[in-house]
Every structure is written in C-alpha cells, then in structure tokens.
Amino acid sequence: MSPARKTRRKKKAAPRRKKKKDSRIFLARLFSFLLLLGLLLFSMGAAGYVIFFRTAVAHGMSDMSGSSEITFEEPYSNIPEQPADIPEPDNSSLPMVAIIIDDMGYNKTIGQDLLNLHLNLTFSFLAASPHCRELEEAAFQKGRVIMLHLPMQPKGKSWDPGPGALLLGQDTAEQKRLFYKNLSGVPHAVGVNNHMGSLYTENREAMDGVMRLIRKEGLFFIDSFTTAKSEGLTAARAAGIRTARRHVFLDNIHSADKVCQQLEQLVRRAEKDGWAIGIGHPNEATLSALTGCPGKVLERVHLVSAQELLLKK
C-alpha cells in the first residue's frame, strides 16, 4: 500500500474518534446533570419533611383534629429577669436609683444609643411616636423595663401633649378609650407615668379614674411630678397601686455638664433616703452624661429599674 493511501485512511478515521470522544463528554455531562438534579430533589424532599415534621410537633398531632391548642409565645413577665448585658451589682447595700428615659419613640438614633448602654435604664414610650414600636420591641428584647408615657393636659396652651392626650372634660368612656389606645401602642408596658399633665394631675377626680384603669391592668404608676400640686401619688396609693414620684429632672438644660450636676443631686438624694427616681430624655447631653460624668457618679448607687425599685423600697 502506498504512503498516500495510508495517509488518506488516517484522515478518514479521525472523525470517528472525535465523534466517540464527543459522545463520552455528552454522557459525562448528562450523568453530572442527573446527579445534581437528584441531589436537588433529595434536598427539597428532606427540607419538606423537616418542615412538616417540626410543624406537626409544634402544633401537636392531636391539634390537627382541632382538639387542642398550643401557646407558641410565653407571656411577658411583669418582673423581668436581670438583663443579660447588665452585670449584677457587687454591693447590694448601695442606695437604689431608677432613671426613666421619657419621650421614647421620636428620636430613633439617640433612642437606640440609649438602649445600647450597659445601664439598667427604664424606658417610657409615647404610643403615637413614629418609632415607638421598633424601639419598644428592641427595649423588650434587651430585657429593659418598659412604661407607657401617658399624655395628659398641661396648664399652658403653648404646650402640646400630642395625640391621645387625656383632657379634663372628657367623659368616662372617652378617657377609657384613649387610655387603652395608648396602652395598645406600648404592648410590653408594665407601668405608667404621665407626659406633661400639670393641669390634669391636679384634678383628683380625673386621677382617680385613671388609677382605676391602671389598677385593672396590674400596672404600677410613677408620678412625673410636673406640678407640686399633683394628686397622682395620693390617688395611686388610695387605689392600692405600687407608686412613687420623680425626684430630679436630669435635663431641663441640654448640657452634659448640667446633666452631670443633676445626676450628682439624684445620687445624693438616694444616699440620704436610700432611693431616688430621676427622669431624663433622649438627647445628646443626657446620652453623654450617663457614661461620661466625672467621678463615675452612678457607681455610688445600685441602678435599678423603676419596677424593681417599687418592689424593694
């Protein structure tokens, strides 16, 4: 056979080898695709089984017939455990101080910064504020004690207590409706204090009506004491509600130095009487003072929630 014919035969055989090689590649790819498809279907089946199994367990097998009910959330305790990120005090004989941060829900950034402090602060929320639900839930998740900051009528017409305020002259049904509307906006509240209310809290009949609602819900009451003639403390005691009043406003002047002076006054009051309550607000001066006052003034007291203070004082 001549060399030319051999060459022609080799050239004719080449396509057959290429075709065979292409067939092997196709089969390998097909096998890989089927393997991946099988793994995907198996994973979906396993996930579906787990979801079904866990749902069945959560609801109870007998629950499918409607014969039983399952409670999926534990009720919020009126006496929460010590928040995990706040260390227990070394000396329980120290005087007690409770600091309530009012007007929570308007300033989102500073409100969150206050929640992030490793201090056992109490937070009082205005139900109608734009960030109330978000910050209130964050406070709850951190184990902080939460209060309803209930708006009440002030003396001066230039002061606006905001939506949902209790006003003198409202009938009993309207008072009740507004109270529960505010309370529903702060679902984890275990206590109440008044927002403004220098006129309303001086009216004993009006305050007696509010205390009946607070007592019915098992809440405590802190009188913000916006007027020296407030009947809040007296009405709460008469209703058998755990109660106390504010001693020091921390930030009437928005200056960190002034807030530090007020904190010193609050601590001295506690050292004298064994306990004291201060009220501050979400602003830069208060945020700065709570962690940066000279002499670490808060280390001289046991910082407790308003609820714990009422239980122990």
HUWO-V685030 format. One record per pair of residues at least 4 apart in sequence whose C-alpha atoms are under 7 Angstrom apart, sorted by the first residue. I is the first residue (numbers start at 0). J is the second residue. Records with the same first field share a line. If there is no record, write none. Layout:
I: J, J
This chain:
0: 4
1: 5
2: 6
3: 7
4: 8
5: 9
6: 10
7: 11
8: 12
9: 13
12: 16
13: 17
14: 18
15: 19
16: 20
17: 21
18: 22
19: 23
20: 24
21: 25
22: 26
23: 27
24: 28
25: 29
26: 30
27: 31
28: 32
29: 33
30: 34
31: 35
32: 36
33: 37
34: 38
35: 39
36: 40
37: 41
38: 42
39: 43
40: 44
41: 45
42: 46
43: 47
44: 48
45: 49
46: 50
47: 51
48: 52
49: 53
50: 54
51: 55
52: 56
53: 57
54: 58
55: 59, 60
56: 60
58: 62, 69
61: 66, 67
62: 66, 67, 68
77: 189
79: 142
82: 141, 142, 143
84: 117
85: 117, 118, 119
88: 301
91: 301
93: 299, 300, 301
94: 269, 270, 273, 274, 300, 301
95: 269, 273, 274, 275, 300, 301, 302, 303, 308
96: 269, 274, 275, 276, 300, 301, 302, 303
97: 275, 276, 277, 302, 303, 304, 305, 308
98: 120, 121, 276, 277, 278
99: 120, 121, 122, 123, 277, 278, 279
100: 121, 122, 123, 278, 279, 280, 281
101: 122, 123, 124, 148, 278, 279, 280
102: 123, 124, 125, 148, 280
103: 110, 122, 123, 124, 125, 131, 281
104: 124, 125, 128, 129, 130, 131, 134
105: 128, 129, 130
106: 110, 281
107: 111, 130
108: 112
109: 113, 281, 282
110: 114, 281
111: 115, 134
112: 116
113: 286
114: 138
119: 302, 303, 304
120: 143, 304
121: 143, 144, 145, 304, 305
122: 144, 145, 146
123: 145, 146, 147, 148
124: 131, 146, 147, 148, 185
125: 131, 147, 148, 149
126: 131, 181, 184, 185
127: 162
130: 134
131: 135
132: 136
133: 137
134: 138
135: 139, 185
136: 140
137: 141
138: 142, 143
139: 143, 187
144: 304
145: 187, 188, 189
146: 188, 189, 190, 191
147: 182, 185, 188, 190, 191, 192
148: 191, 192, 193, 194
149: 191, 192, 193, 194
150: 160, 161, 163, 164, 165, 193, 194, 195, 196
151: 160, 164, 165, 166, 193, 194, 195, 196, 199
152: 160, 164, 165, 166, 195, 196, 197, 198, 199
153: 158, 195, 196, 197, 198, 199
154: 197, 198
160: 164, 194, 195
163: 177, 181
165: 174
166: 199
167: 199
169: 173, 174
170: 174
171: 175
172: 176
173: 177
174: 178
175: 179
176: 180
177: 181
178: 182
179: 183
180: 184
181: 185
182: 186
189: 218, 219
190: 218, 219, 220
191: 218, 219, 220, 221
192: 220, 221, 222, 223
193: 222, 223
195: 225
196: 200, 225
197: 201, 225, 226
200: 206, 229, 230, 231
201: 228, 229, 230
202: 206, 230
203: 207, 230, 234
204: 208
205: 209
206: 210, 230, 231, 234
207: 211, 234
208: 212
209: 213
210: 214, 234, 235, 238
211: 215, 238
212: 216
213: 217, 218
214: 218, 240
219: 240, 241, 242
220: 241, 242
221: 242, 243, 244
222: 231, 232, 243, 244, 245
223: 244, 245
224: 229, 244, 245
230: 234
231: 235
232: 236, 242, 243, 244
233: 237
234: 238
235: 239, 240, 242
236: 240, 242
241: 309
242: 309
245: 276, 277, 278
246: 275, 276, 277
247: 265, 276, 277, 278
248: 277, 278, 279
249: 258, 261, 262, 277, 278, 279
250: 258, 279, 280, 285
252: 257
253: 284
254: 258, 284
255: 259, 284, 285, 287, 288
256: 260
257: 261
258: 262, 284, 285, 288
259: 263, 288, 292
260: 264
261: 265
262: 266
263: 267, 296
264: 268
265: 269, 275, 277
266: 270, 300
267: 271
268: 272, 275
269: 273, 274, 275
279: 285
280: 285
281: 285
282: 286
283: 287
284: 288
285: 289
287: 291
288: 292
292: 296
303: 307, 308
304: 308
305: 309
306: 310
307: 311
308: 312
